[in-house]
């Protein structure tokens, strides 16, 4: 796979990566920076591997496999970077009223809930992204949903 093919392929995935980063940070600049940093970290670390990949842009199976690989890996990088920067990211979410309950979740719960509900990722894909066992992903997903619904119910009761 050459560098141009990789850039074109990743560019097609940028909107999904950005929306995920924005869900974690709730800030456009921080979301953009998370995507740029994740892309840079991943491509620098895996440069040799990516250049050796056999990729046929006309082969649907090849495109699907590459898309899955890049999606899982870059979502993981975005999540890990956001988790490390969480103290810096958290204050920017304090002013969000509309999605306040979502942004009060832990970063892991936000990430799992967003990827499952908005990006329609499977439990297996979430396992790969978060390096967790199936039951751990399911537990976090259900806990995140329960926390969100509970927080929303409590918020409505306070009005």
C-alpha positions in Angstrom: 0.0 0.0 0.0 1.4 3.4 -0.9 1.1 6.6 1.1 -1.4 8.2 -1.2 -3.7 5.2 -1.0 -3.6 5.3 2.8 -4.2 9.0 2.9 -7.2 8.7 0.6 -8.6 5.8 2.6 -8.2 7.5 5.9 -9.6 10.8 4.6 -12.9 8.9 3.9 -13.0 7.9 7.6 -12.2 11.3 9.0 -15.9 12.4 9.6 -16.5 9.3 11.8 -13.3 9.9 13.7 -14.1 13.6 14.2 -17.6 12.9 15.5 -16.3 10.4 18.0 -13.6 12.8 19.2 -16.2 15.5 19.4 -18.4 13.3 21.5 -15.6 12.7 23.9 -14.4 16.3 24.1 -17.4 18.5 23.2 -15.0 21.0 21.7 -14.3 21.4 18.0 -10.6 22.4 18.4 -9.9 19.6 20.9 -11.8 17.1 18.6 -9.8 18.1 15.6 -6.5 17.9 17.6 -7.5 14.4 18.9 -8.1 13.2 15.4 -4.8 14.7 14.0 -2.8 13.3 17.0 -4.4 9.8 16.7 -3.8 9.7 13.0 -0.2 10.8 13.4 0.6 8.5 16.3 -0.9 5.5 14.5 0.7 6.1 11.1 4.2 6.8 12.7 4.0 3.7 14.9 2.6 1.4 12.1 4.3 3.0 9.1 6.3 -0.1 8.1 3.4 -2.4 8.6 1.0 -0.2 6.6 3.4 0.1 3.7 3.8 -3.6 3.5 0.0 -4.3 3.4 -1.3 -5.8 0.2 -4.1 -3.5 -0.8 -6.2 -3.8 -3.9 -8.5 -0.8 -4.1 -10.7 -2.7 -6.6 -11.2 -5.6 -4.3 -14.2 -5.1 -1.9 -12.9 -7.6 0.6 -9.5 -5.8 0.8 -11.3 -2.4 1.3 -13.5 -3.8 4.0 -10.6 -5.4 5.9 -8.5 -2.2 5.7 -11.5 -0.1 6.8 -12.1 -2.3 9.8 -8.4 -2.3 10.7 -8.1 1.5 10.5 -11.4 2.1 12.2 -10.5 0.0 15.2 -7.0 1.2 15.5 -7.7 4.9 15.1 -10.8 4.8 17.4 -8.5 3.2 20.0 -5.9 6.0 19.5 -8.5 8.7 19.9 -9.9 7.1 23.0 -6.5 6.6 24.6 -5.4 10.2 23.8 -8.7 11.6 25.1 -8.4 9.5 28.3 -4.9 10.8 28.9 -6.1 14.4 28.3 -9.3 14.0 30.2 -8.4 16.5 32.9 -7.9 19.1 30.2 -11.0 18.1 28.3 -13.5 17.8 31.2 -13.8 21.5 32.0 -14.9 22.4 28.5 -17.9 20.1 28.9 -19.1 21.8 32.0 -20.9 24.5 30.0 -22.9 22.1 27.8 -26.5 22.0 29.0 -28.2 20.1 26.2 -25.9 17.1 26.5 -24.9 17.6 30.1 -25.9 14.1 31.3 -24.0 12.4 28.5 -20.8 14.4 29.3 -21.1 13.6 33.0 -20.4 9.9 32.2 -16.9 8.6 32.5 -14.9 8.9 29.3 -15.0 5.1 28.8 -18.7 5.0 29.2 -19.2 7.9 26.8 -16.9 6.2 24.2 -18.6 2.8 24.4 -22.1 4.3 24.4 -21.3 6.6 21.4 -19.6 4.0 19.3 -22.4 1.4 19.9 -25.4 3.8 19.5 -24.2 6.3 17.0 -21.6 4.4 15.0 -23.4 1.1 15.2 -20.2 -0.8 16.1 -20.6 -4.4 17.2 -19.7 -5.8 20.6 -16.8 -7.6 18.9 -15.5 -4.3 17.4 -15.8 -2.6 20.8 -13.8 -5.5 22.3 -11.0 -4.8 19.9 -11.0 -1.0 20.4 -11.0 -1.2 24.2 -9.1 -4.4 24.6 -11.8 -5.8 26.9 -13.5 -9.1 27.1 -17.1 -9.5 25.8 -18.8 -9.4 29.2 -16.8 -6.3 30.2 -17.9 -4.4 27.1 -21.5 -5.5 27.6 -21.4 -4.5 31.3 -19.9 -1.1 30.5 -22.4 -0.5 27.7 -25.4 -1.4 29.9 -24.0 0.6 32.9 -23.5 3.6 30.6 -27.1 3.4 29.3 -28.4 3.0 32.9 -26.3 5.9 34.1 -27.5 8.2 31.3 -31.2 7.3 31.7 -30.9 7.7 35.5 -29.2 11.1 35.2 -31.8 12.2 32.7 -34.6 11.1 34.9 -33.1 12.9 37.9 -32.6 16.0 35.8 -36.2 16.0 34.7 -37.4 15.4 38.3 -35.5 18.5 39.4 -37.2 20.8 36.9 
